[in-house]
Every structure is written in structure tokens, then in C-alpha cells.
Amino acid sequence: MLRVQQNATSVNDTFVTVQCHGYEKQRKAELRVMTIQECYQKMGADYEDVLKRLYSEGMIRKFARMFLDDDSYPKLEQSLKEGNAQEAFRAAHTLKGVCQNLGFTNLYQPAYELTEVLRAGTLEGSGEWFARVTEQYKITTDAIRGVQ
């Protein structure tokens, strides 16, 4: 019987334990992490555009990671659940601005559309756009988590 178990001791040290017929062997596994440029490519965002504004890969990486702590998406989700169109508009507008500044065009576009729907002060028509925002938000945050 072959059993494989992965043990992560840190971001850069991942070990794989292989057990076969009573023998056990541990090996260091290669862990592939993305560059920030690959991250932008994976999410369908505009790396070259944000590079013009932030000037360096390090700055882009720093601000992209900070996006994971941004509370505009959770606030948007909560406001929509509560039926609060005004707060949902604020959160969508904030999310849209952050995405524009970071070059997350993939998430900016549905956030823009949702903001415009909510601008009327009603939730009518927001469900479809929120679903698209949610899909792109997940793609974006998953990609950012894969960056070294």
C-alpha cells in the first residue's frame, strides 16, 4: 500500500512523506509560487497598467497582499444580505475604486456594474452582478494567496 502525506513546515519548506510496504521516506518537495506578474495574468488583471502607477513589482506585491485585508467585499456581502442598498452602494463603490487602483480589471468591471445598479438606491438587479463580483473576487484572492 502506498500512502503519501504532505507536511508544510513553512512556506518554503514542504516535505512529502511516502509510506510503502512498511517503509517510510521523507523528501523535501519543490513548492512553486507565483510571481506578482503571474498572479495578475492568472486573475486576468492589467499588470502593465498598475506598474505605471506603482513603479515596482515590490510595491505592487505589497498592495496586492493588502487587498486580502480590505473589508469592502465582506461589507458589500453583509449589506446585501441585510437589504441595505445604501451601505451596499458604499461598499461596492469602495471595492470598485480599490480594484481600479490595483489594476484588478477582472474584478473592477463587475464591481463597476454593481455600483451603477445600486446607485439608484434599490437592490433590484444587484443579484446577478453580485454573483459576478463574487466569482472574480474569489479568482483574485486565490491568485494573490499564491504569490511569494
C-alpha positions in Angstrom: 0.0 0.0 0.0 1.3 3.4 -0.9 0.5 6.4 1.2 1.6 10.0 0.6 1.3 12.8 3.1 2.4 16.4 2.6 3.7 18.3 5.7 4.3 22.0 5.4 6.7 23.4 8.0 6.9 26.8 6.4 6.1 28.5 3.1 9.4 27.4 1.6 9.8 24.0 3.4 7.3 21.4 2.4 8.1 17.8 3.0 6.3 14.8 1.5 6.2 11.6 3.5 5.8 8.4 1.4 4.9 5.1 3.0 5.0 1.9 1.1 5.0 -1.7 2.4 6.0 -0.6 5.9 8.9 1.7 4.8 8.7 5.4 5.2 10.7 8.0 3.4 10.5 11.8 3.8 11.6 14.1 1.0 11.6 17.9 0.5 9.1 18.8 -2.1 9.5 21.7 -4.5 7.0 24.4 -3.8 6.1 26.6 -6.8 4.8 30.0 -6.0 3.8 32.7 -8.5 5.4 36.0 -9.2 3.2 39.0 -8.9 3.1 39.3 -12.7 2.0 35.7 -13.0 -0.7 36.4 -10.4 -2.1 39.3 -12.4 -2.0 37.1 -15.5 -3.9 34.3 -13.7 -6.6 36.6 -12.5 -7.0 38.4 -15.8 -5.8 41.7 -14.5 -3.7 44.5 -16.0 -0.2 44.3 -14.6 1.4 46.7 -17.0 -1.2 49.4 -16.2 -0.6 49.1 -12.4 3.1 49.0 -12.9 2.9 52.5 -14.5 1.3 53.8 -11.3 3.2 51.9 -8.6 6.6 51.7 -10.4 7.9 48.5 -8.9 7.0 44.8 -8.5 7.6 45.1 -4.8 5.1 47.9 -4.4 2.5 46.0 -6.5 3.1 42.9 -4.4 2.7 44.8 -1.1 -0.6 46.5 -2.1 -2.0 43.3 -3.7 -1.4 41.5 -0.4 -3.0 44.3 1.5 -6.1 43.7 -0.6 -6.7 40.4 1.2 -7.4 42.5 4.4 -9.6 45.0 2.6 -13.1 44.9 4.1 -15.2 46.3 1.2 -16.2 42.9 -0.2 -17.4 41.5 3.2 -19.2 44.7 3.9 -20.9 44.5 0.5 -21.9 40.9 1.1 -23.3 41.7 4.5 -25.2 44.8 3.3 -26.8 42.9 0.5 -27.9 40.2 2.9 -29.4 42.8 5.2 -31.1 44.5 2.3 -29.3 47.8 2.9 -28.9 49.3 -0.5 -27.1 52.5 0.7 -24.4 50.6 2.6 -24.1 48.1 -0.3 -23.6 51.0 -2.7 -20.8 52.4 -0.5 -19.1 49.1 -0.2 -19.4 48.4 -4.0 -18.1 51.8 -4.8 -15.1 51.3 -2.4 -14.3 47.9 -3.9 -14.5 49.4 -7.4 -12.0 52.1 -6.5 -9.6 49.7 -4.9 -9.7 47.4 -7.9 -9.2 50.3 -10.3 -6.1 51.5 -8.3 -4.6 48.0 -8.2 -5.4 47.2 -11.9 -7.7 44.3 -11.0 -9.7 44.9 -14.2 -11.3 41.5 -13.9 -12.9 42.5 -10.6 -13.3 46.2 -11.4 -15.7 45.6 -14.3 -18.4 43.7 -12.4 -17.9 46.0 -9.3 -18.5 49.0 -11.5 -21.7 47.5 -13.0 -22.9 46.6 -9.5 -22.1 50.1 -8.2 -24.2 51.6 -11.0 -27.1 49.3 -10.3 -27.0 50.2 -6.6 -26.6 53.9 -7.3 -30.4 54.0 -7.8 -30.9 53.2 -4.1 -32.5 49.9 -4.7 -31.3 46.3 -4.7 -33.2 45.5 -7.9 -30.9 43.8 -10.4 -28.0 43.5 -7.9 -28.1 39.8 -7.5 -26.7 38.9 -10.9 -23.9 41.5 -10.7 -23.0 40.5 -7.1 -22.6 36.9 -8.3 -20.1 38.1 -10.9 -18.3 40.2 -8.4 -18.1 37.2 -6.1 -16.7 34.9 -8.8 -14.0 37.4 -9.7 -13.3 38.2 -6.1 -12.5 34.5 -5.4 -10.3 34.3 -8.5 -8.5 37.4 -7.4 -7.9 36.5 -3.8 -6.9 32.9 -4.7 -4.3 34.3 -7.1 -2.9 36.7 -4.6 -2.6 33.9 -2.0 -0.4 32.1 -4.5 2.2 34.9 -4.6 5.6 34.5 -2.9 
